[in-house]
Amino acid sequence: MPSTTPPPPCPHCSSSPKTKSRTDDEKKSLIHRLNRIEGQIGGLRRMIEEEAYCADILTQSSAVSAALSAFSREVLDTHIRTCVKENILAGNDDSIEELLELLKKIK
């Protein structure tokens, strides 16, 4: 039977379930990845504007997809190691269901 008591807050997350505190190093790493992805997207735009060859555009698009996947994996790794772990240790098994639903969404 599911617990009706609200789970204790994760010590790595703020009081709101929709935000998370991150270390400066974690923020720096994630923002660095996003900046690179942003640059790759700009490169794709320029390739279209300059009428680049289709295969070259597809190669760059594949690189963007791989970079975005790596970004998602980094966020997921941190989520599992902090929020999910702490919630499970605190007896909140609902975080397992949340994680399973999340994994379905991100493929």
C-alpha positions in Angstrom: 0.0 0.0 0.0 1.5 3.4 -1.0 2.5 5.7 1.8 0.1 8.6 2.5 2.8 10.5 4.5 4.7 13.0 2.4 8.3 11.9 1.8 11.0 13.7 3.7 12.8 16.3 1.5 16.0 15.3 -0.2 18.9 17.1 1.5 20.3 17.8 -2.0 17.1 19.4 -3.2 15.5 22.6 -2.1 12.2 22.7 -0.3 10.4 22.8 -3.6 10.2 19.5 -5.4 10.8 21.3 -8.7 14.2 22.7 -7.9 17.6 21.3 -6.9 20.7 22.9 -5.4 23.8 22.2 -7.3 27.5 22.7 -6.5 29.4 25.4 -8.4 31.4 22.6 -10.1 28.2 20.8 -11.2 26.7 24.0 -12.6 30.0 24.9 -14.4 30.1 21.4 -16.0 26.5 21.5 -17.1 26.7 25.0 -18.4 30.0 24.2 -20.3 28.2 21.3 -22.0 25.2 23.5 -22.9 27.5 26.2 -24.3 29.2 23.6 -26.6 25.8 22.3 -27.7 24.7 25.8 -28.4 27.8 26.4 -30.5 27.1 23.1 -32.4 23.5 24.3 -33.1 24.9 27.6 -34.4 27.2 25.6 -36.7 24.2 23.6 -38.0 22.4 26.9 -38.7 25.4 28.3 -40.6 25.7 25.0 -42.6 22.1 25.4 -43.7 22.6 29.1 -44.6 25.7 28.2 -46.5 24.1 25.3 -48.4 26.4 22.7 -47.0 26.2 19.1 -48.3 23.5 17.0 -46.7 25.9 14.3 -45.3 28.0 17.0 -43.6 24.8 18.5 -42.0 23.7 15.0 -40.8 27.2 14.3 -39.3 27.0 17.6 -37.4 23.4 16.9 -36.3 24.5 13.5 -35.0 27.3 15.1 -33.0 24.7 17.5 -31.5 22.5 14.6 -30.5 25.4 12.8 -28.9 26.3 15.9 -26.9 22.8 16.4 -25.7 22.6 12.7 -24.7 25.8 13.1 -22.7 24.3 16.2 -21.0 21.2 14.2 -20.1 23.3 11.3 -18.8 25.3 13.6 -16.5 22.1 15.1 -15.1 20.5 11.7 -14.6 23.7 10.3 -12.9 23.6 13.2 -10.4 19.9 12.7 -9.9 20.3 9.0 -9.1 23.3 9.5 -6.9 21.8 12.3 -4.8 18.0 12.8 -4.9 17.0 9.2 -5.6 19.5 7.6 -3.3 18.7 10.0 -0.4 14.9 9.4 -0.8 15.3 5.6 -0.8 17.6 5.8 2.3 14.9 7.9 3.9 12.3 5.2 3.1 10.6 7.0 0.2 10.2 4.3 -2.3 8.0 6.6 -4.4 11.3 7.9 -5.9 11.8 4.6 -7.6 8.5 4.9 -9.5 9.4 8.5 -10.4 12.8 7.3 -11.7 11.2 4.6 -13.8 8.7 7.0 -15.3 11.6 9.4 -16.0 13.6 6.7 -17.8 10.6 6.0 -20.0 10.5 9.7 -21.0 14.2 10.1 -21.8 14.7 6.8 -23.6 
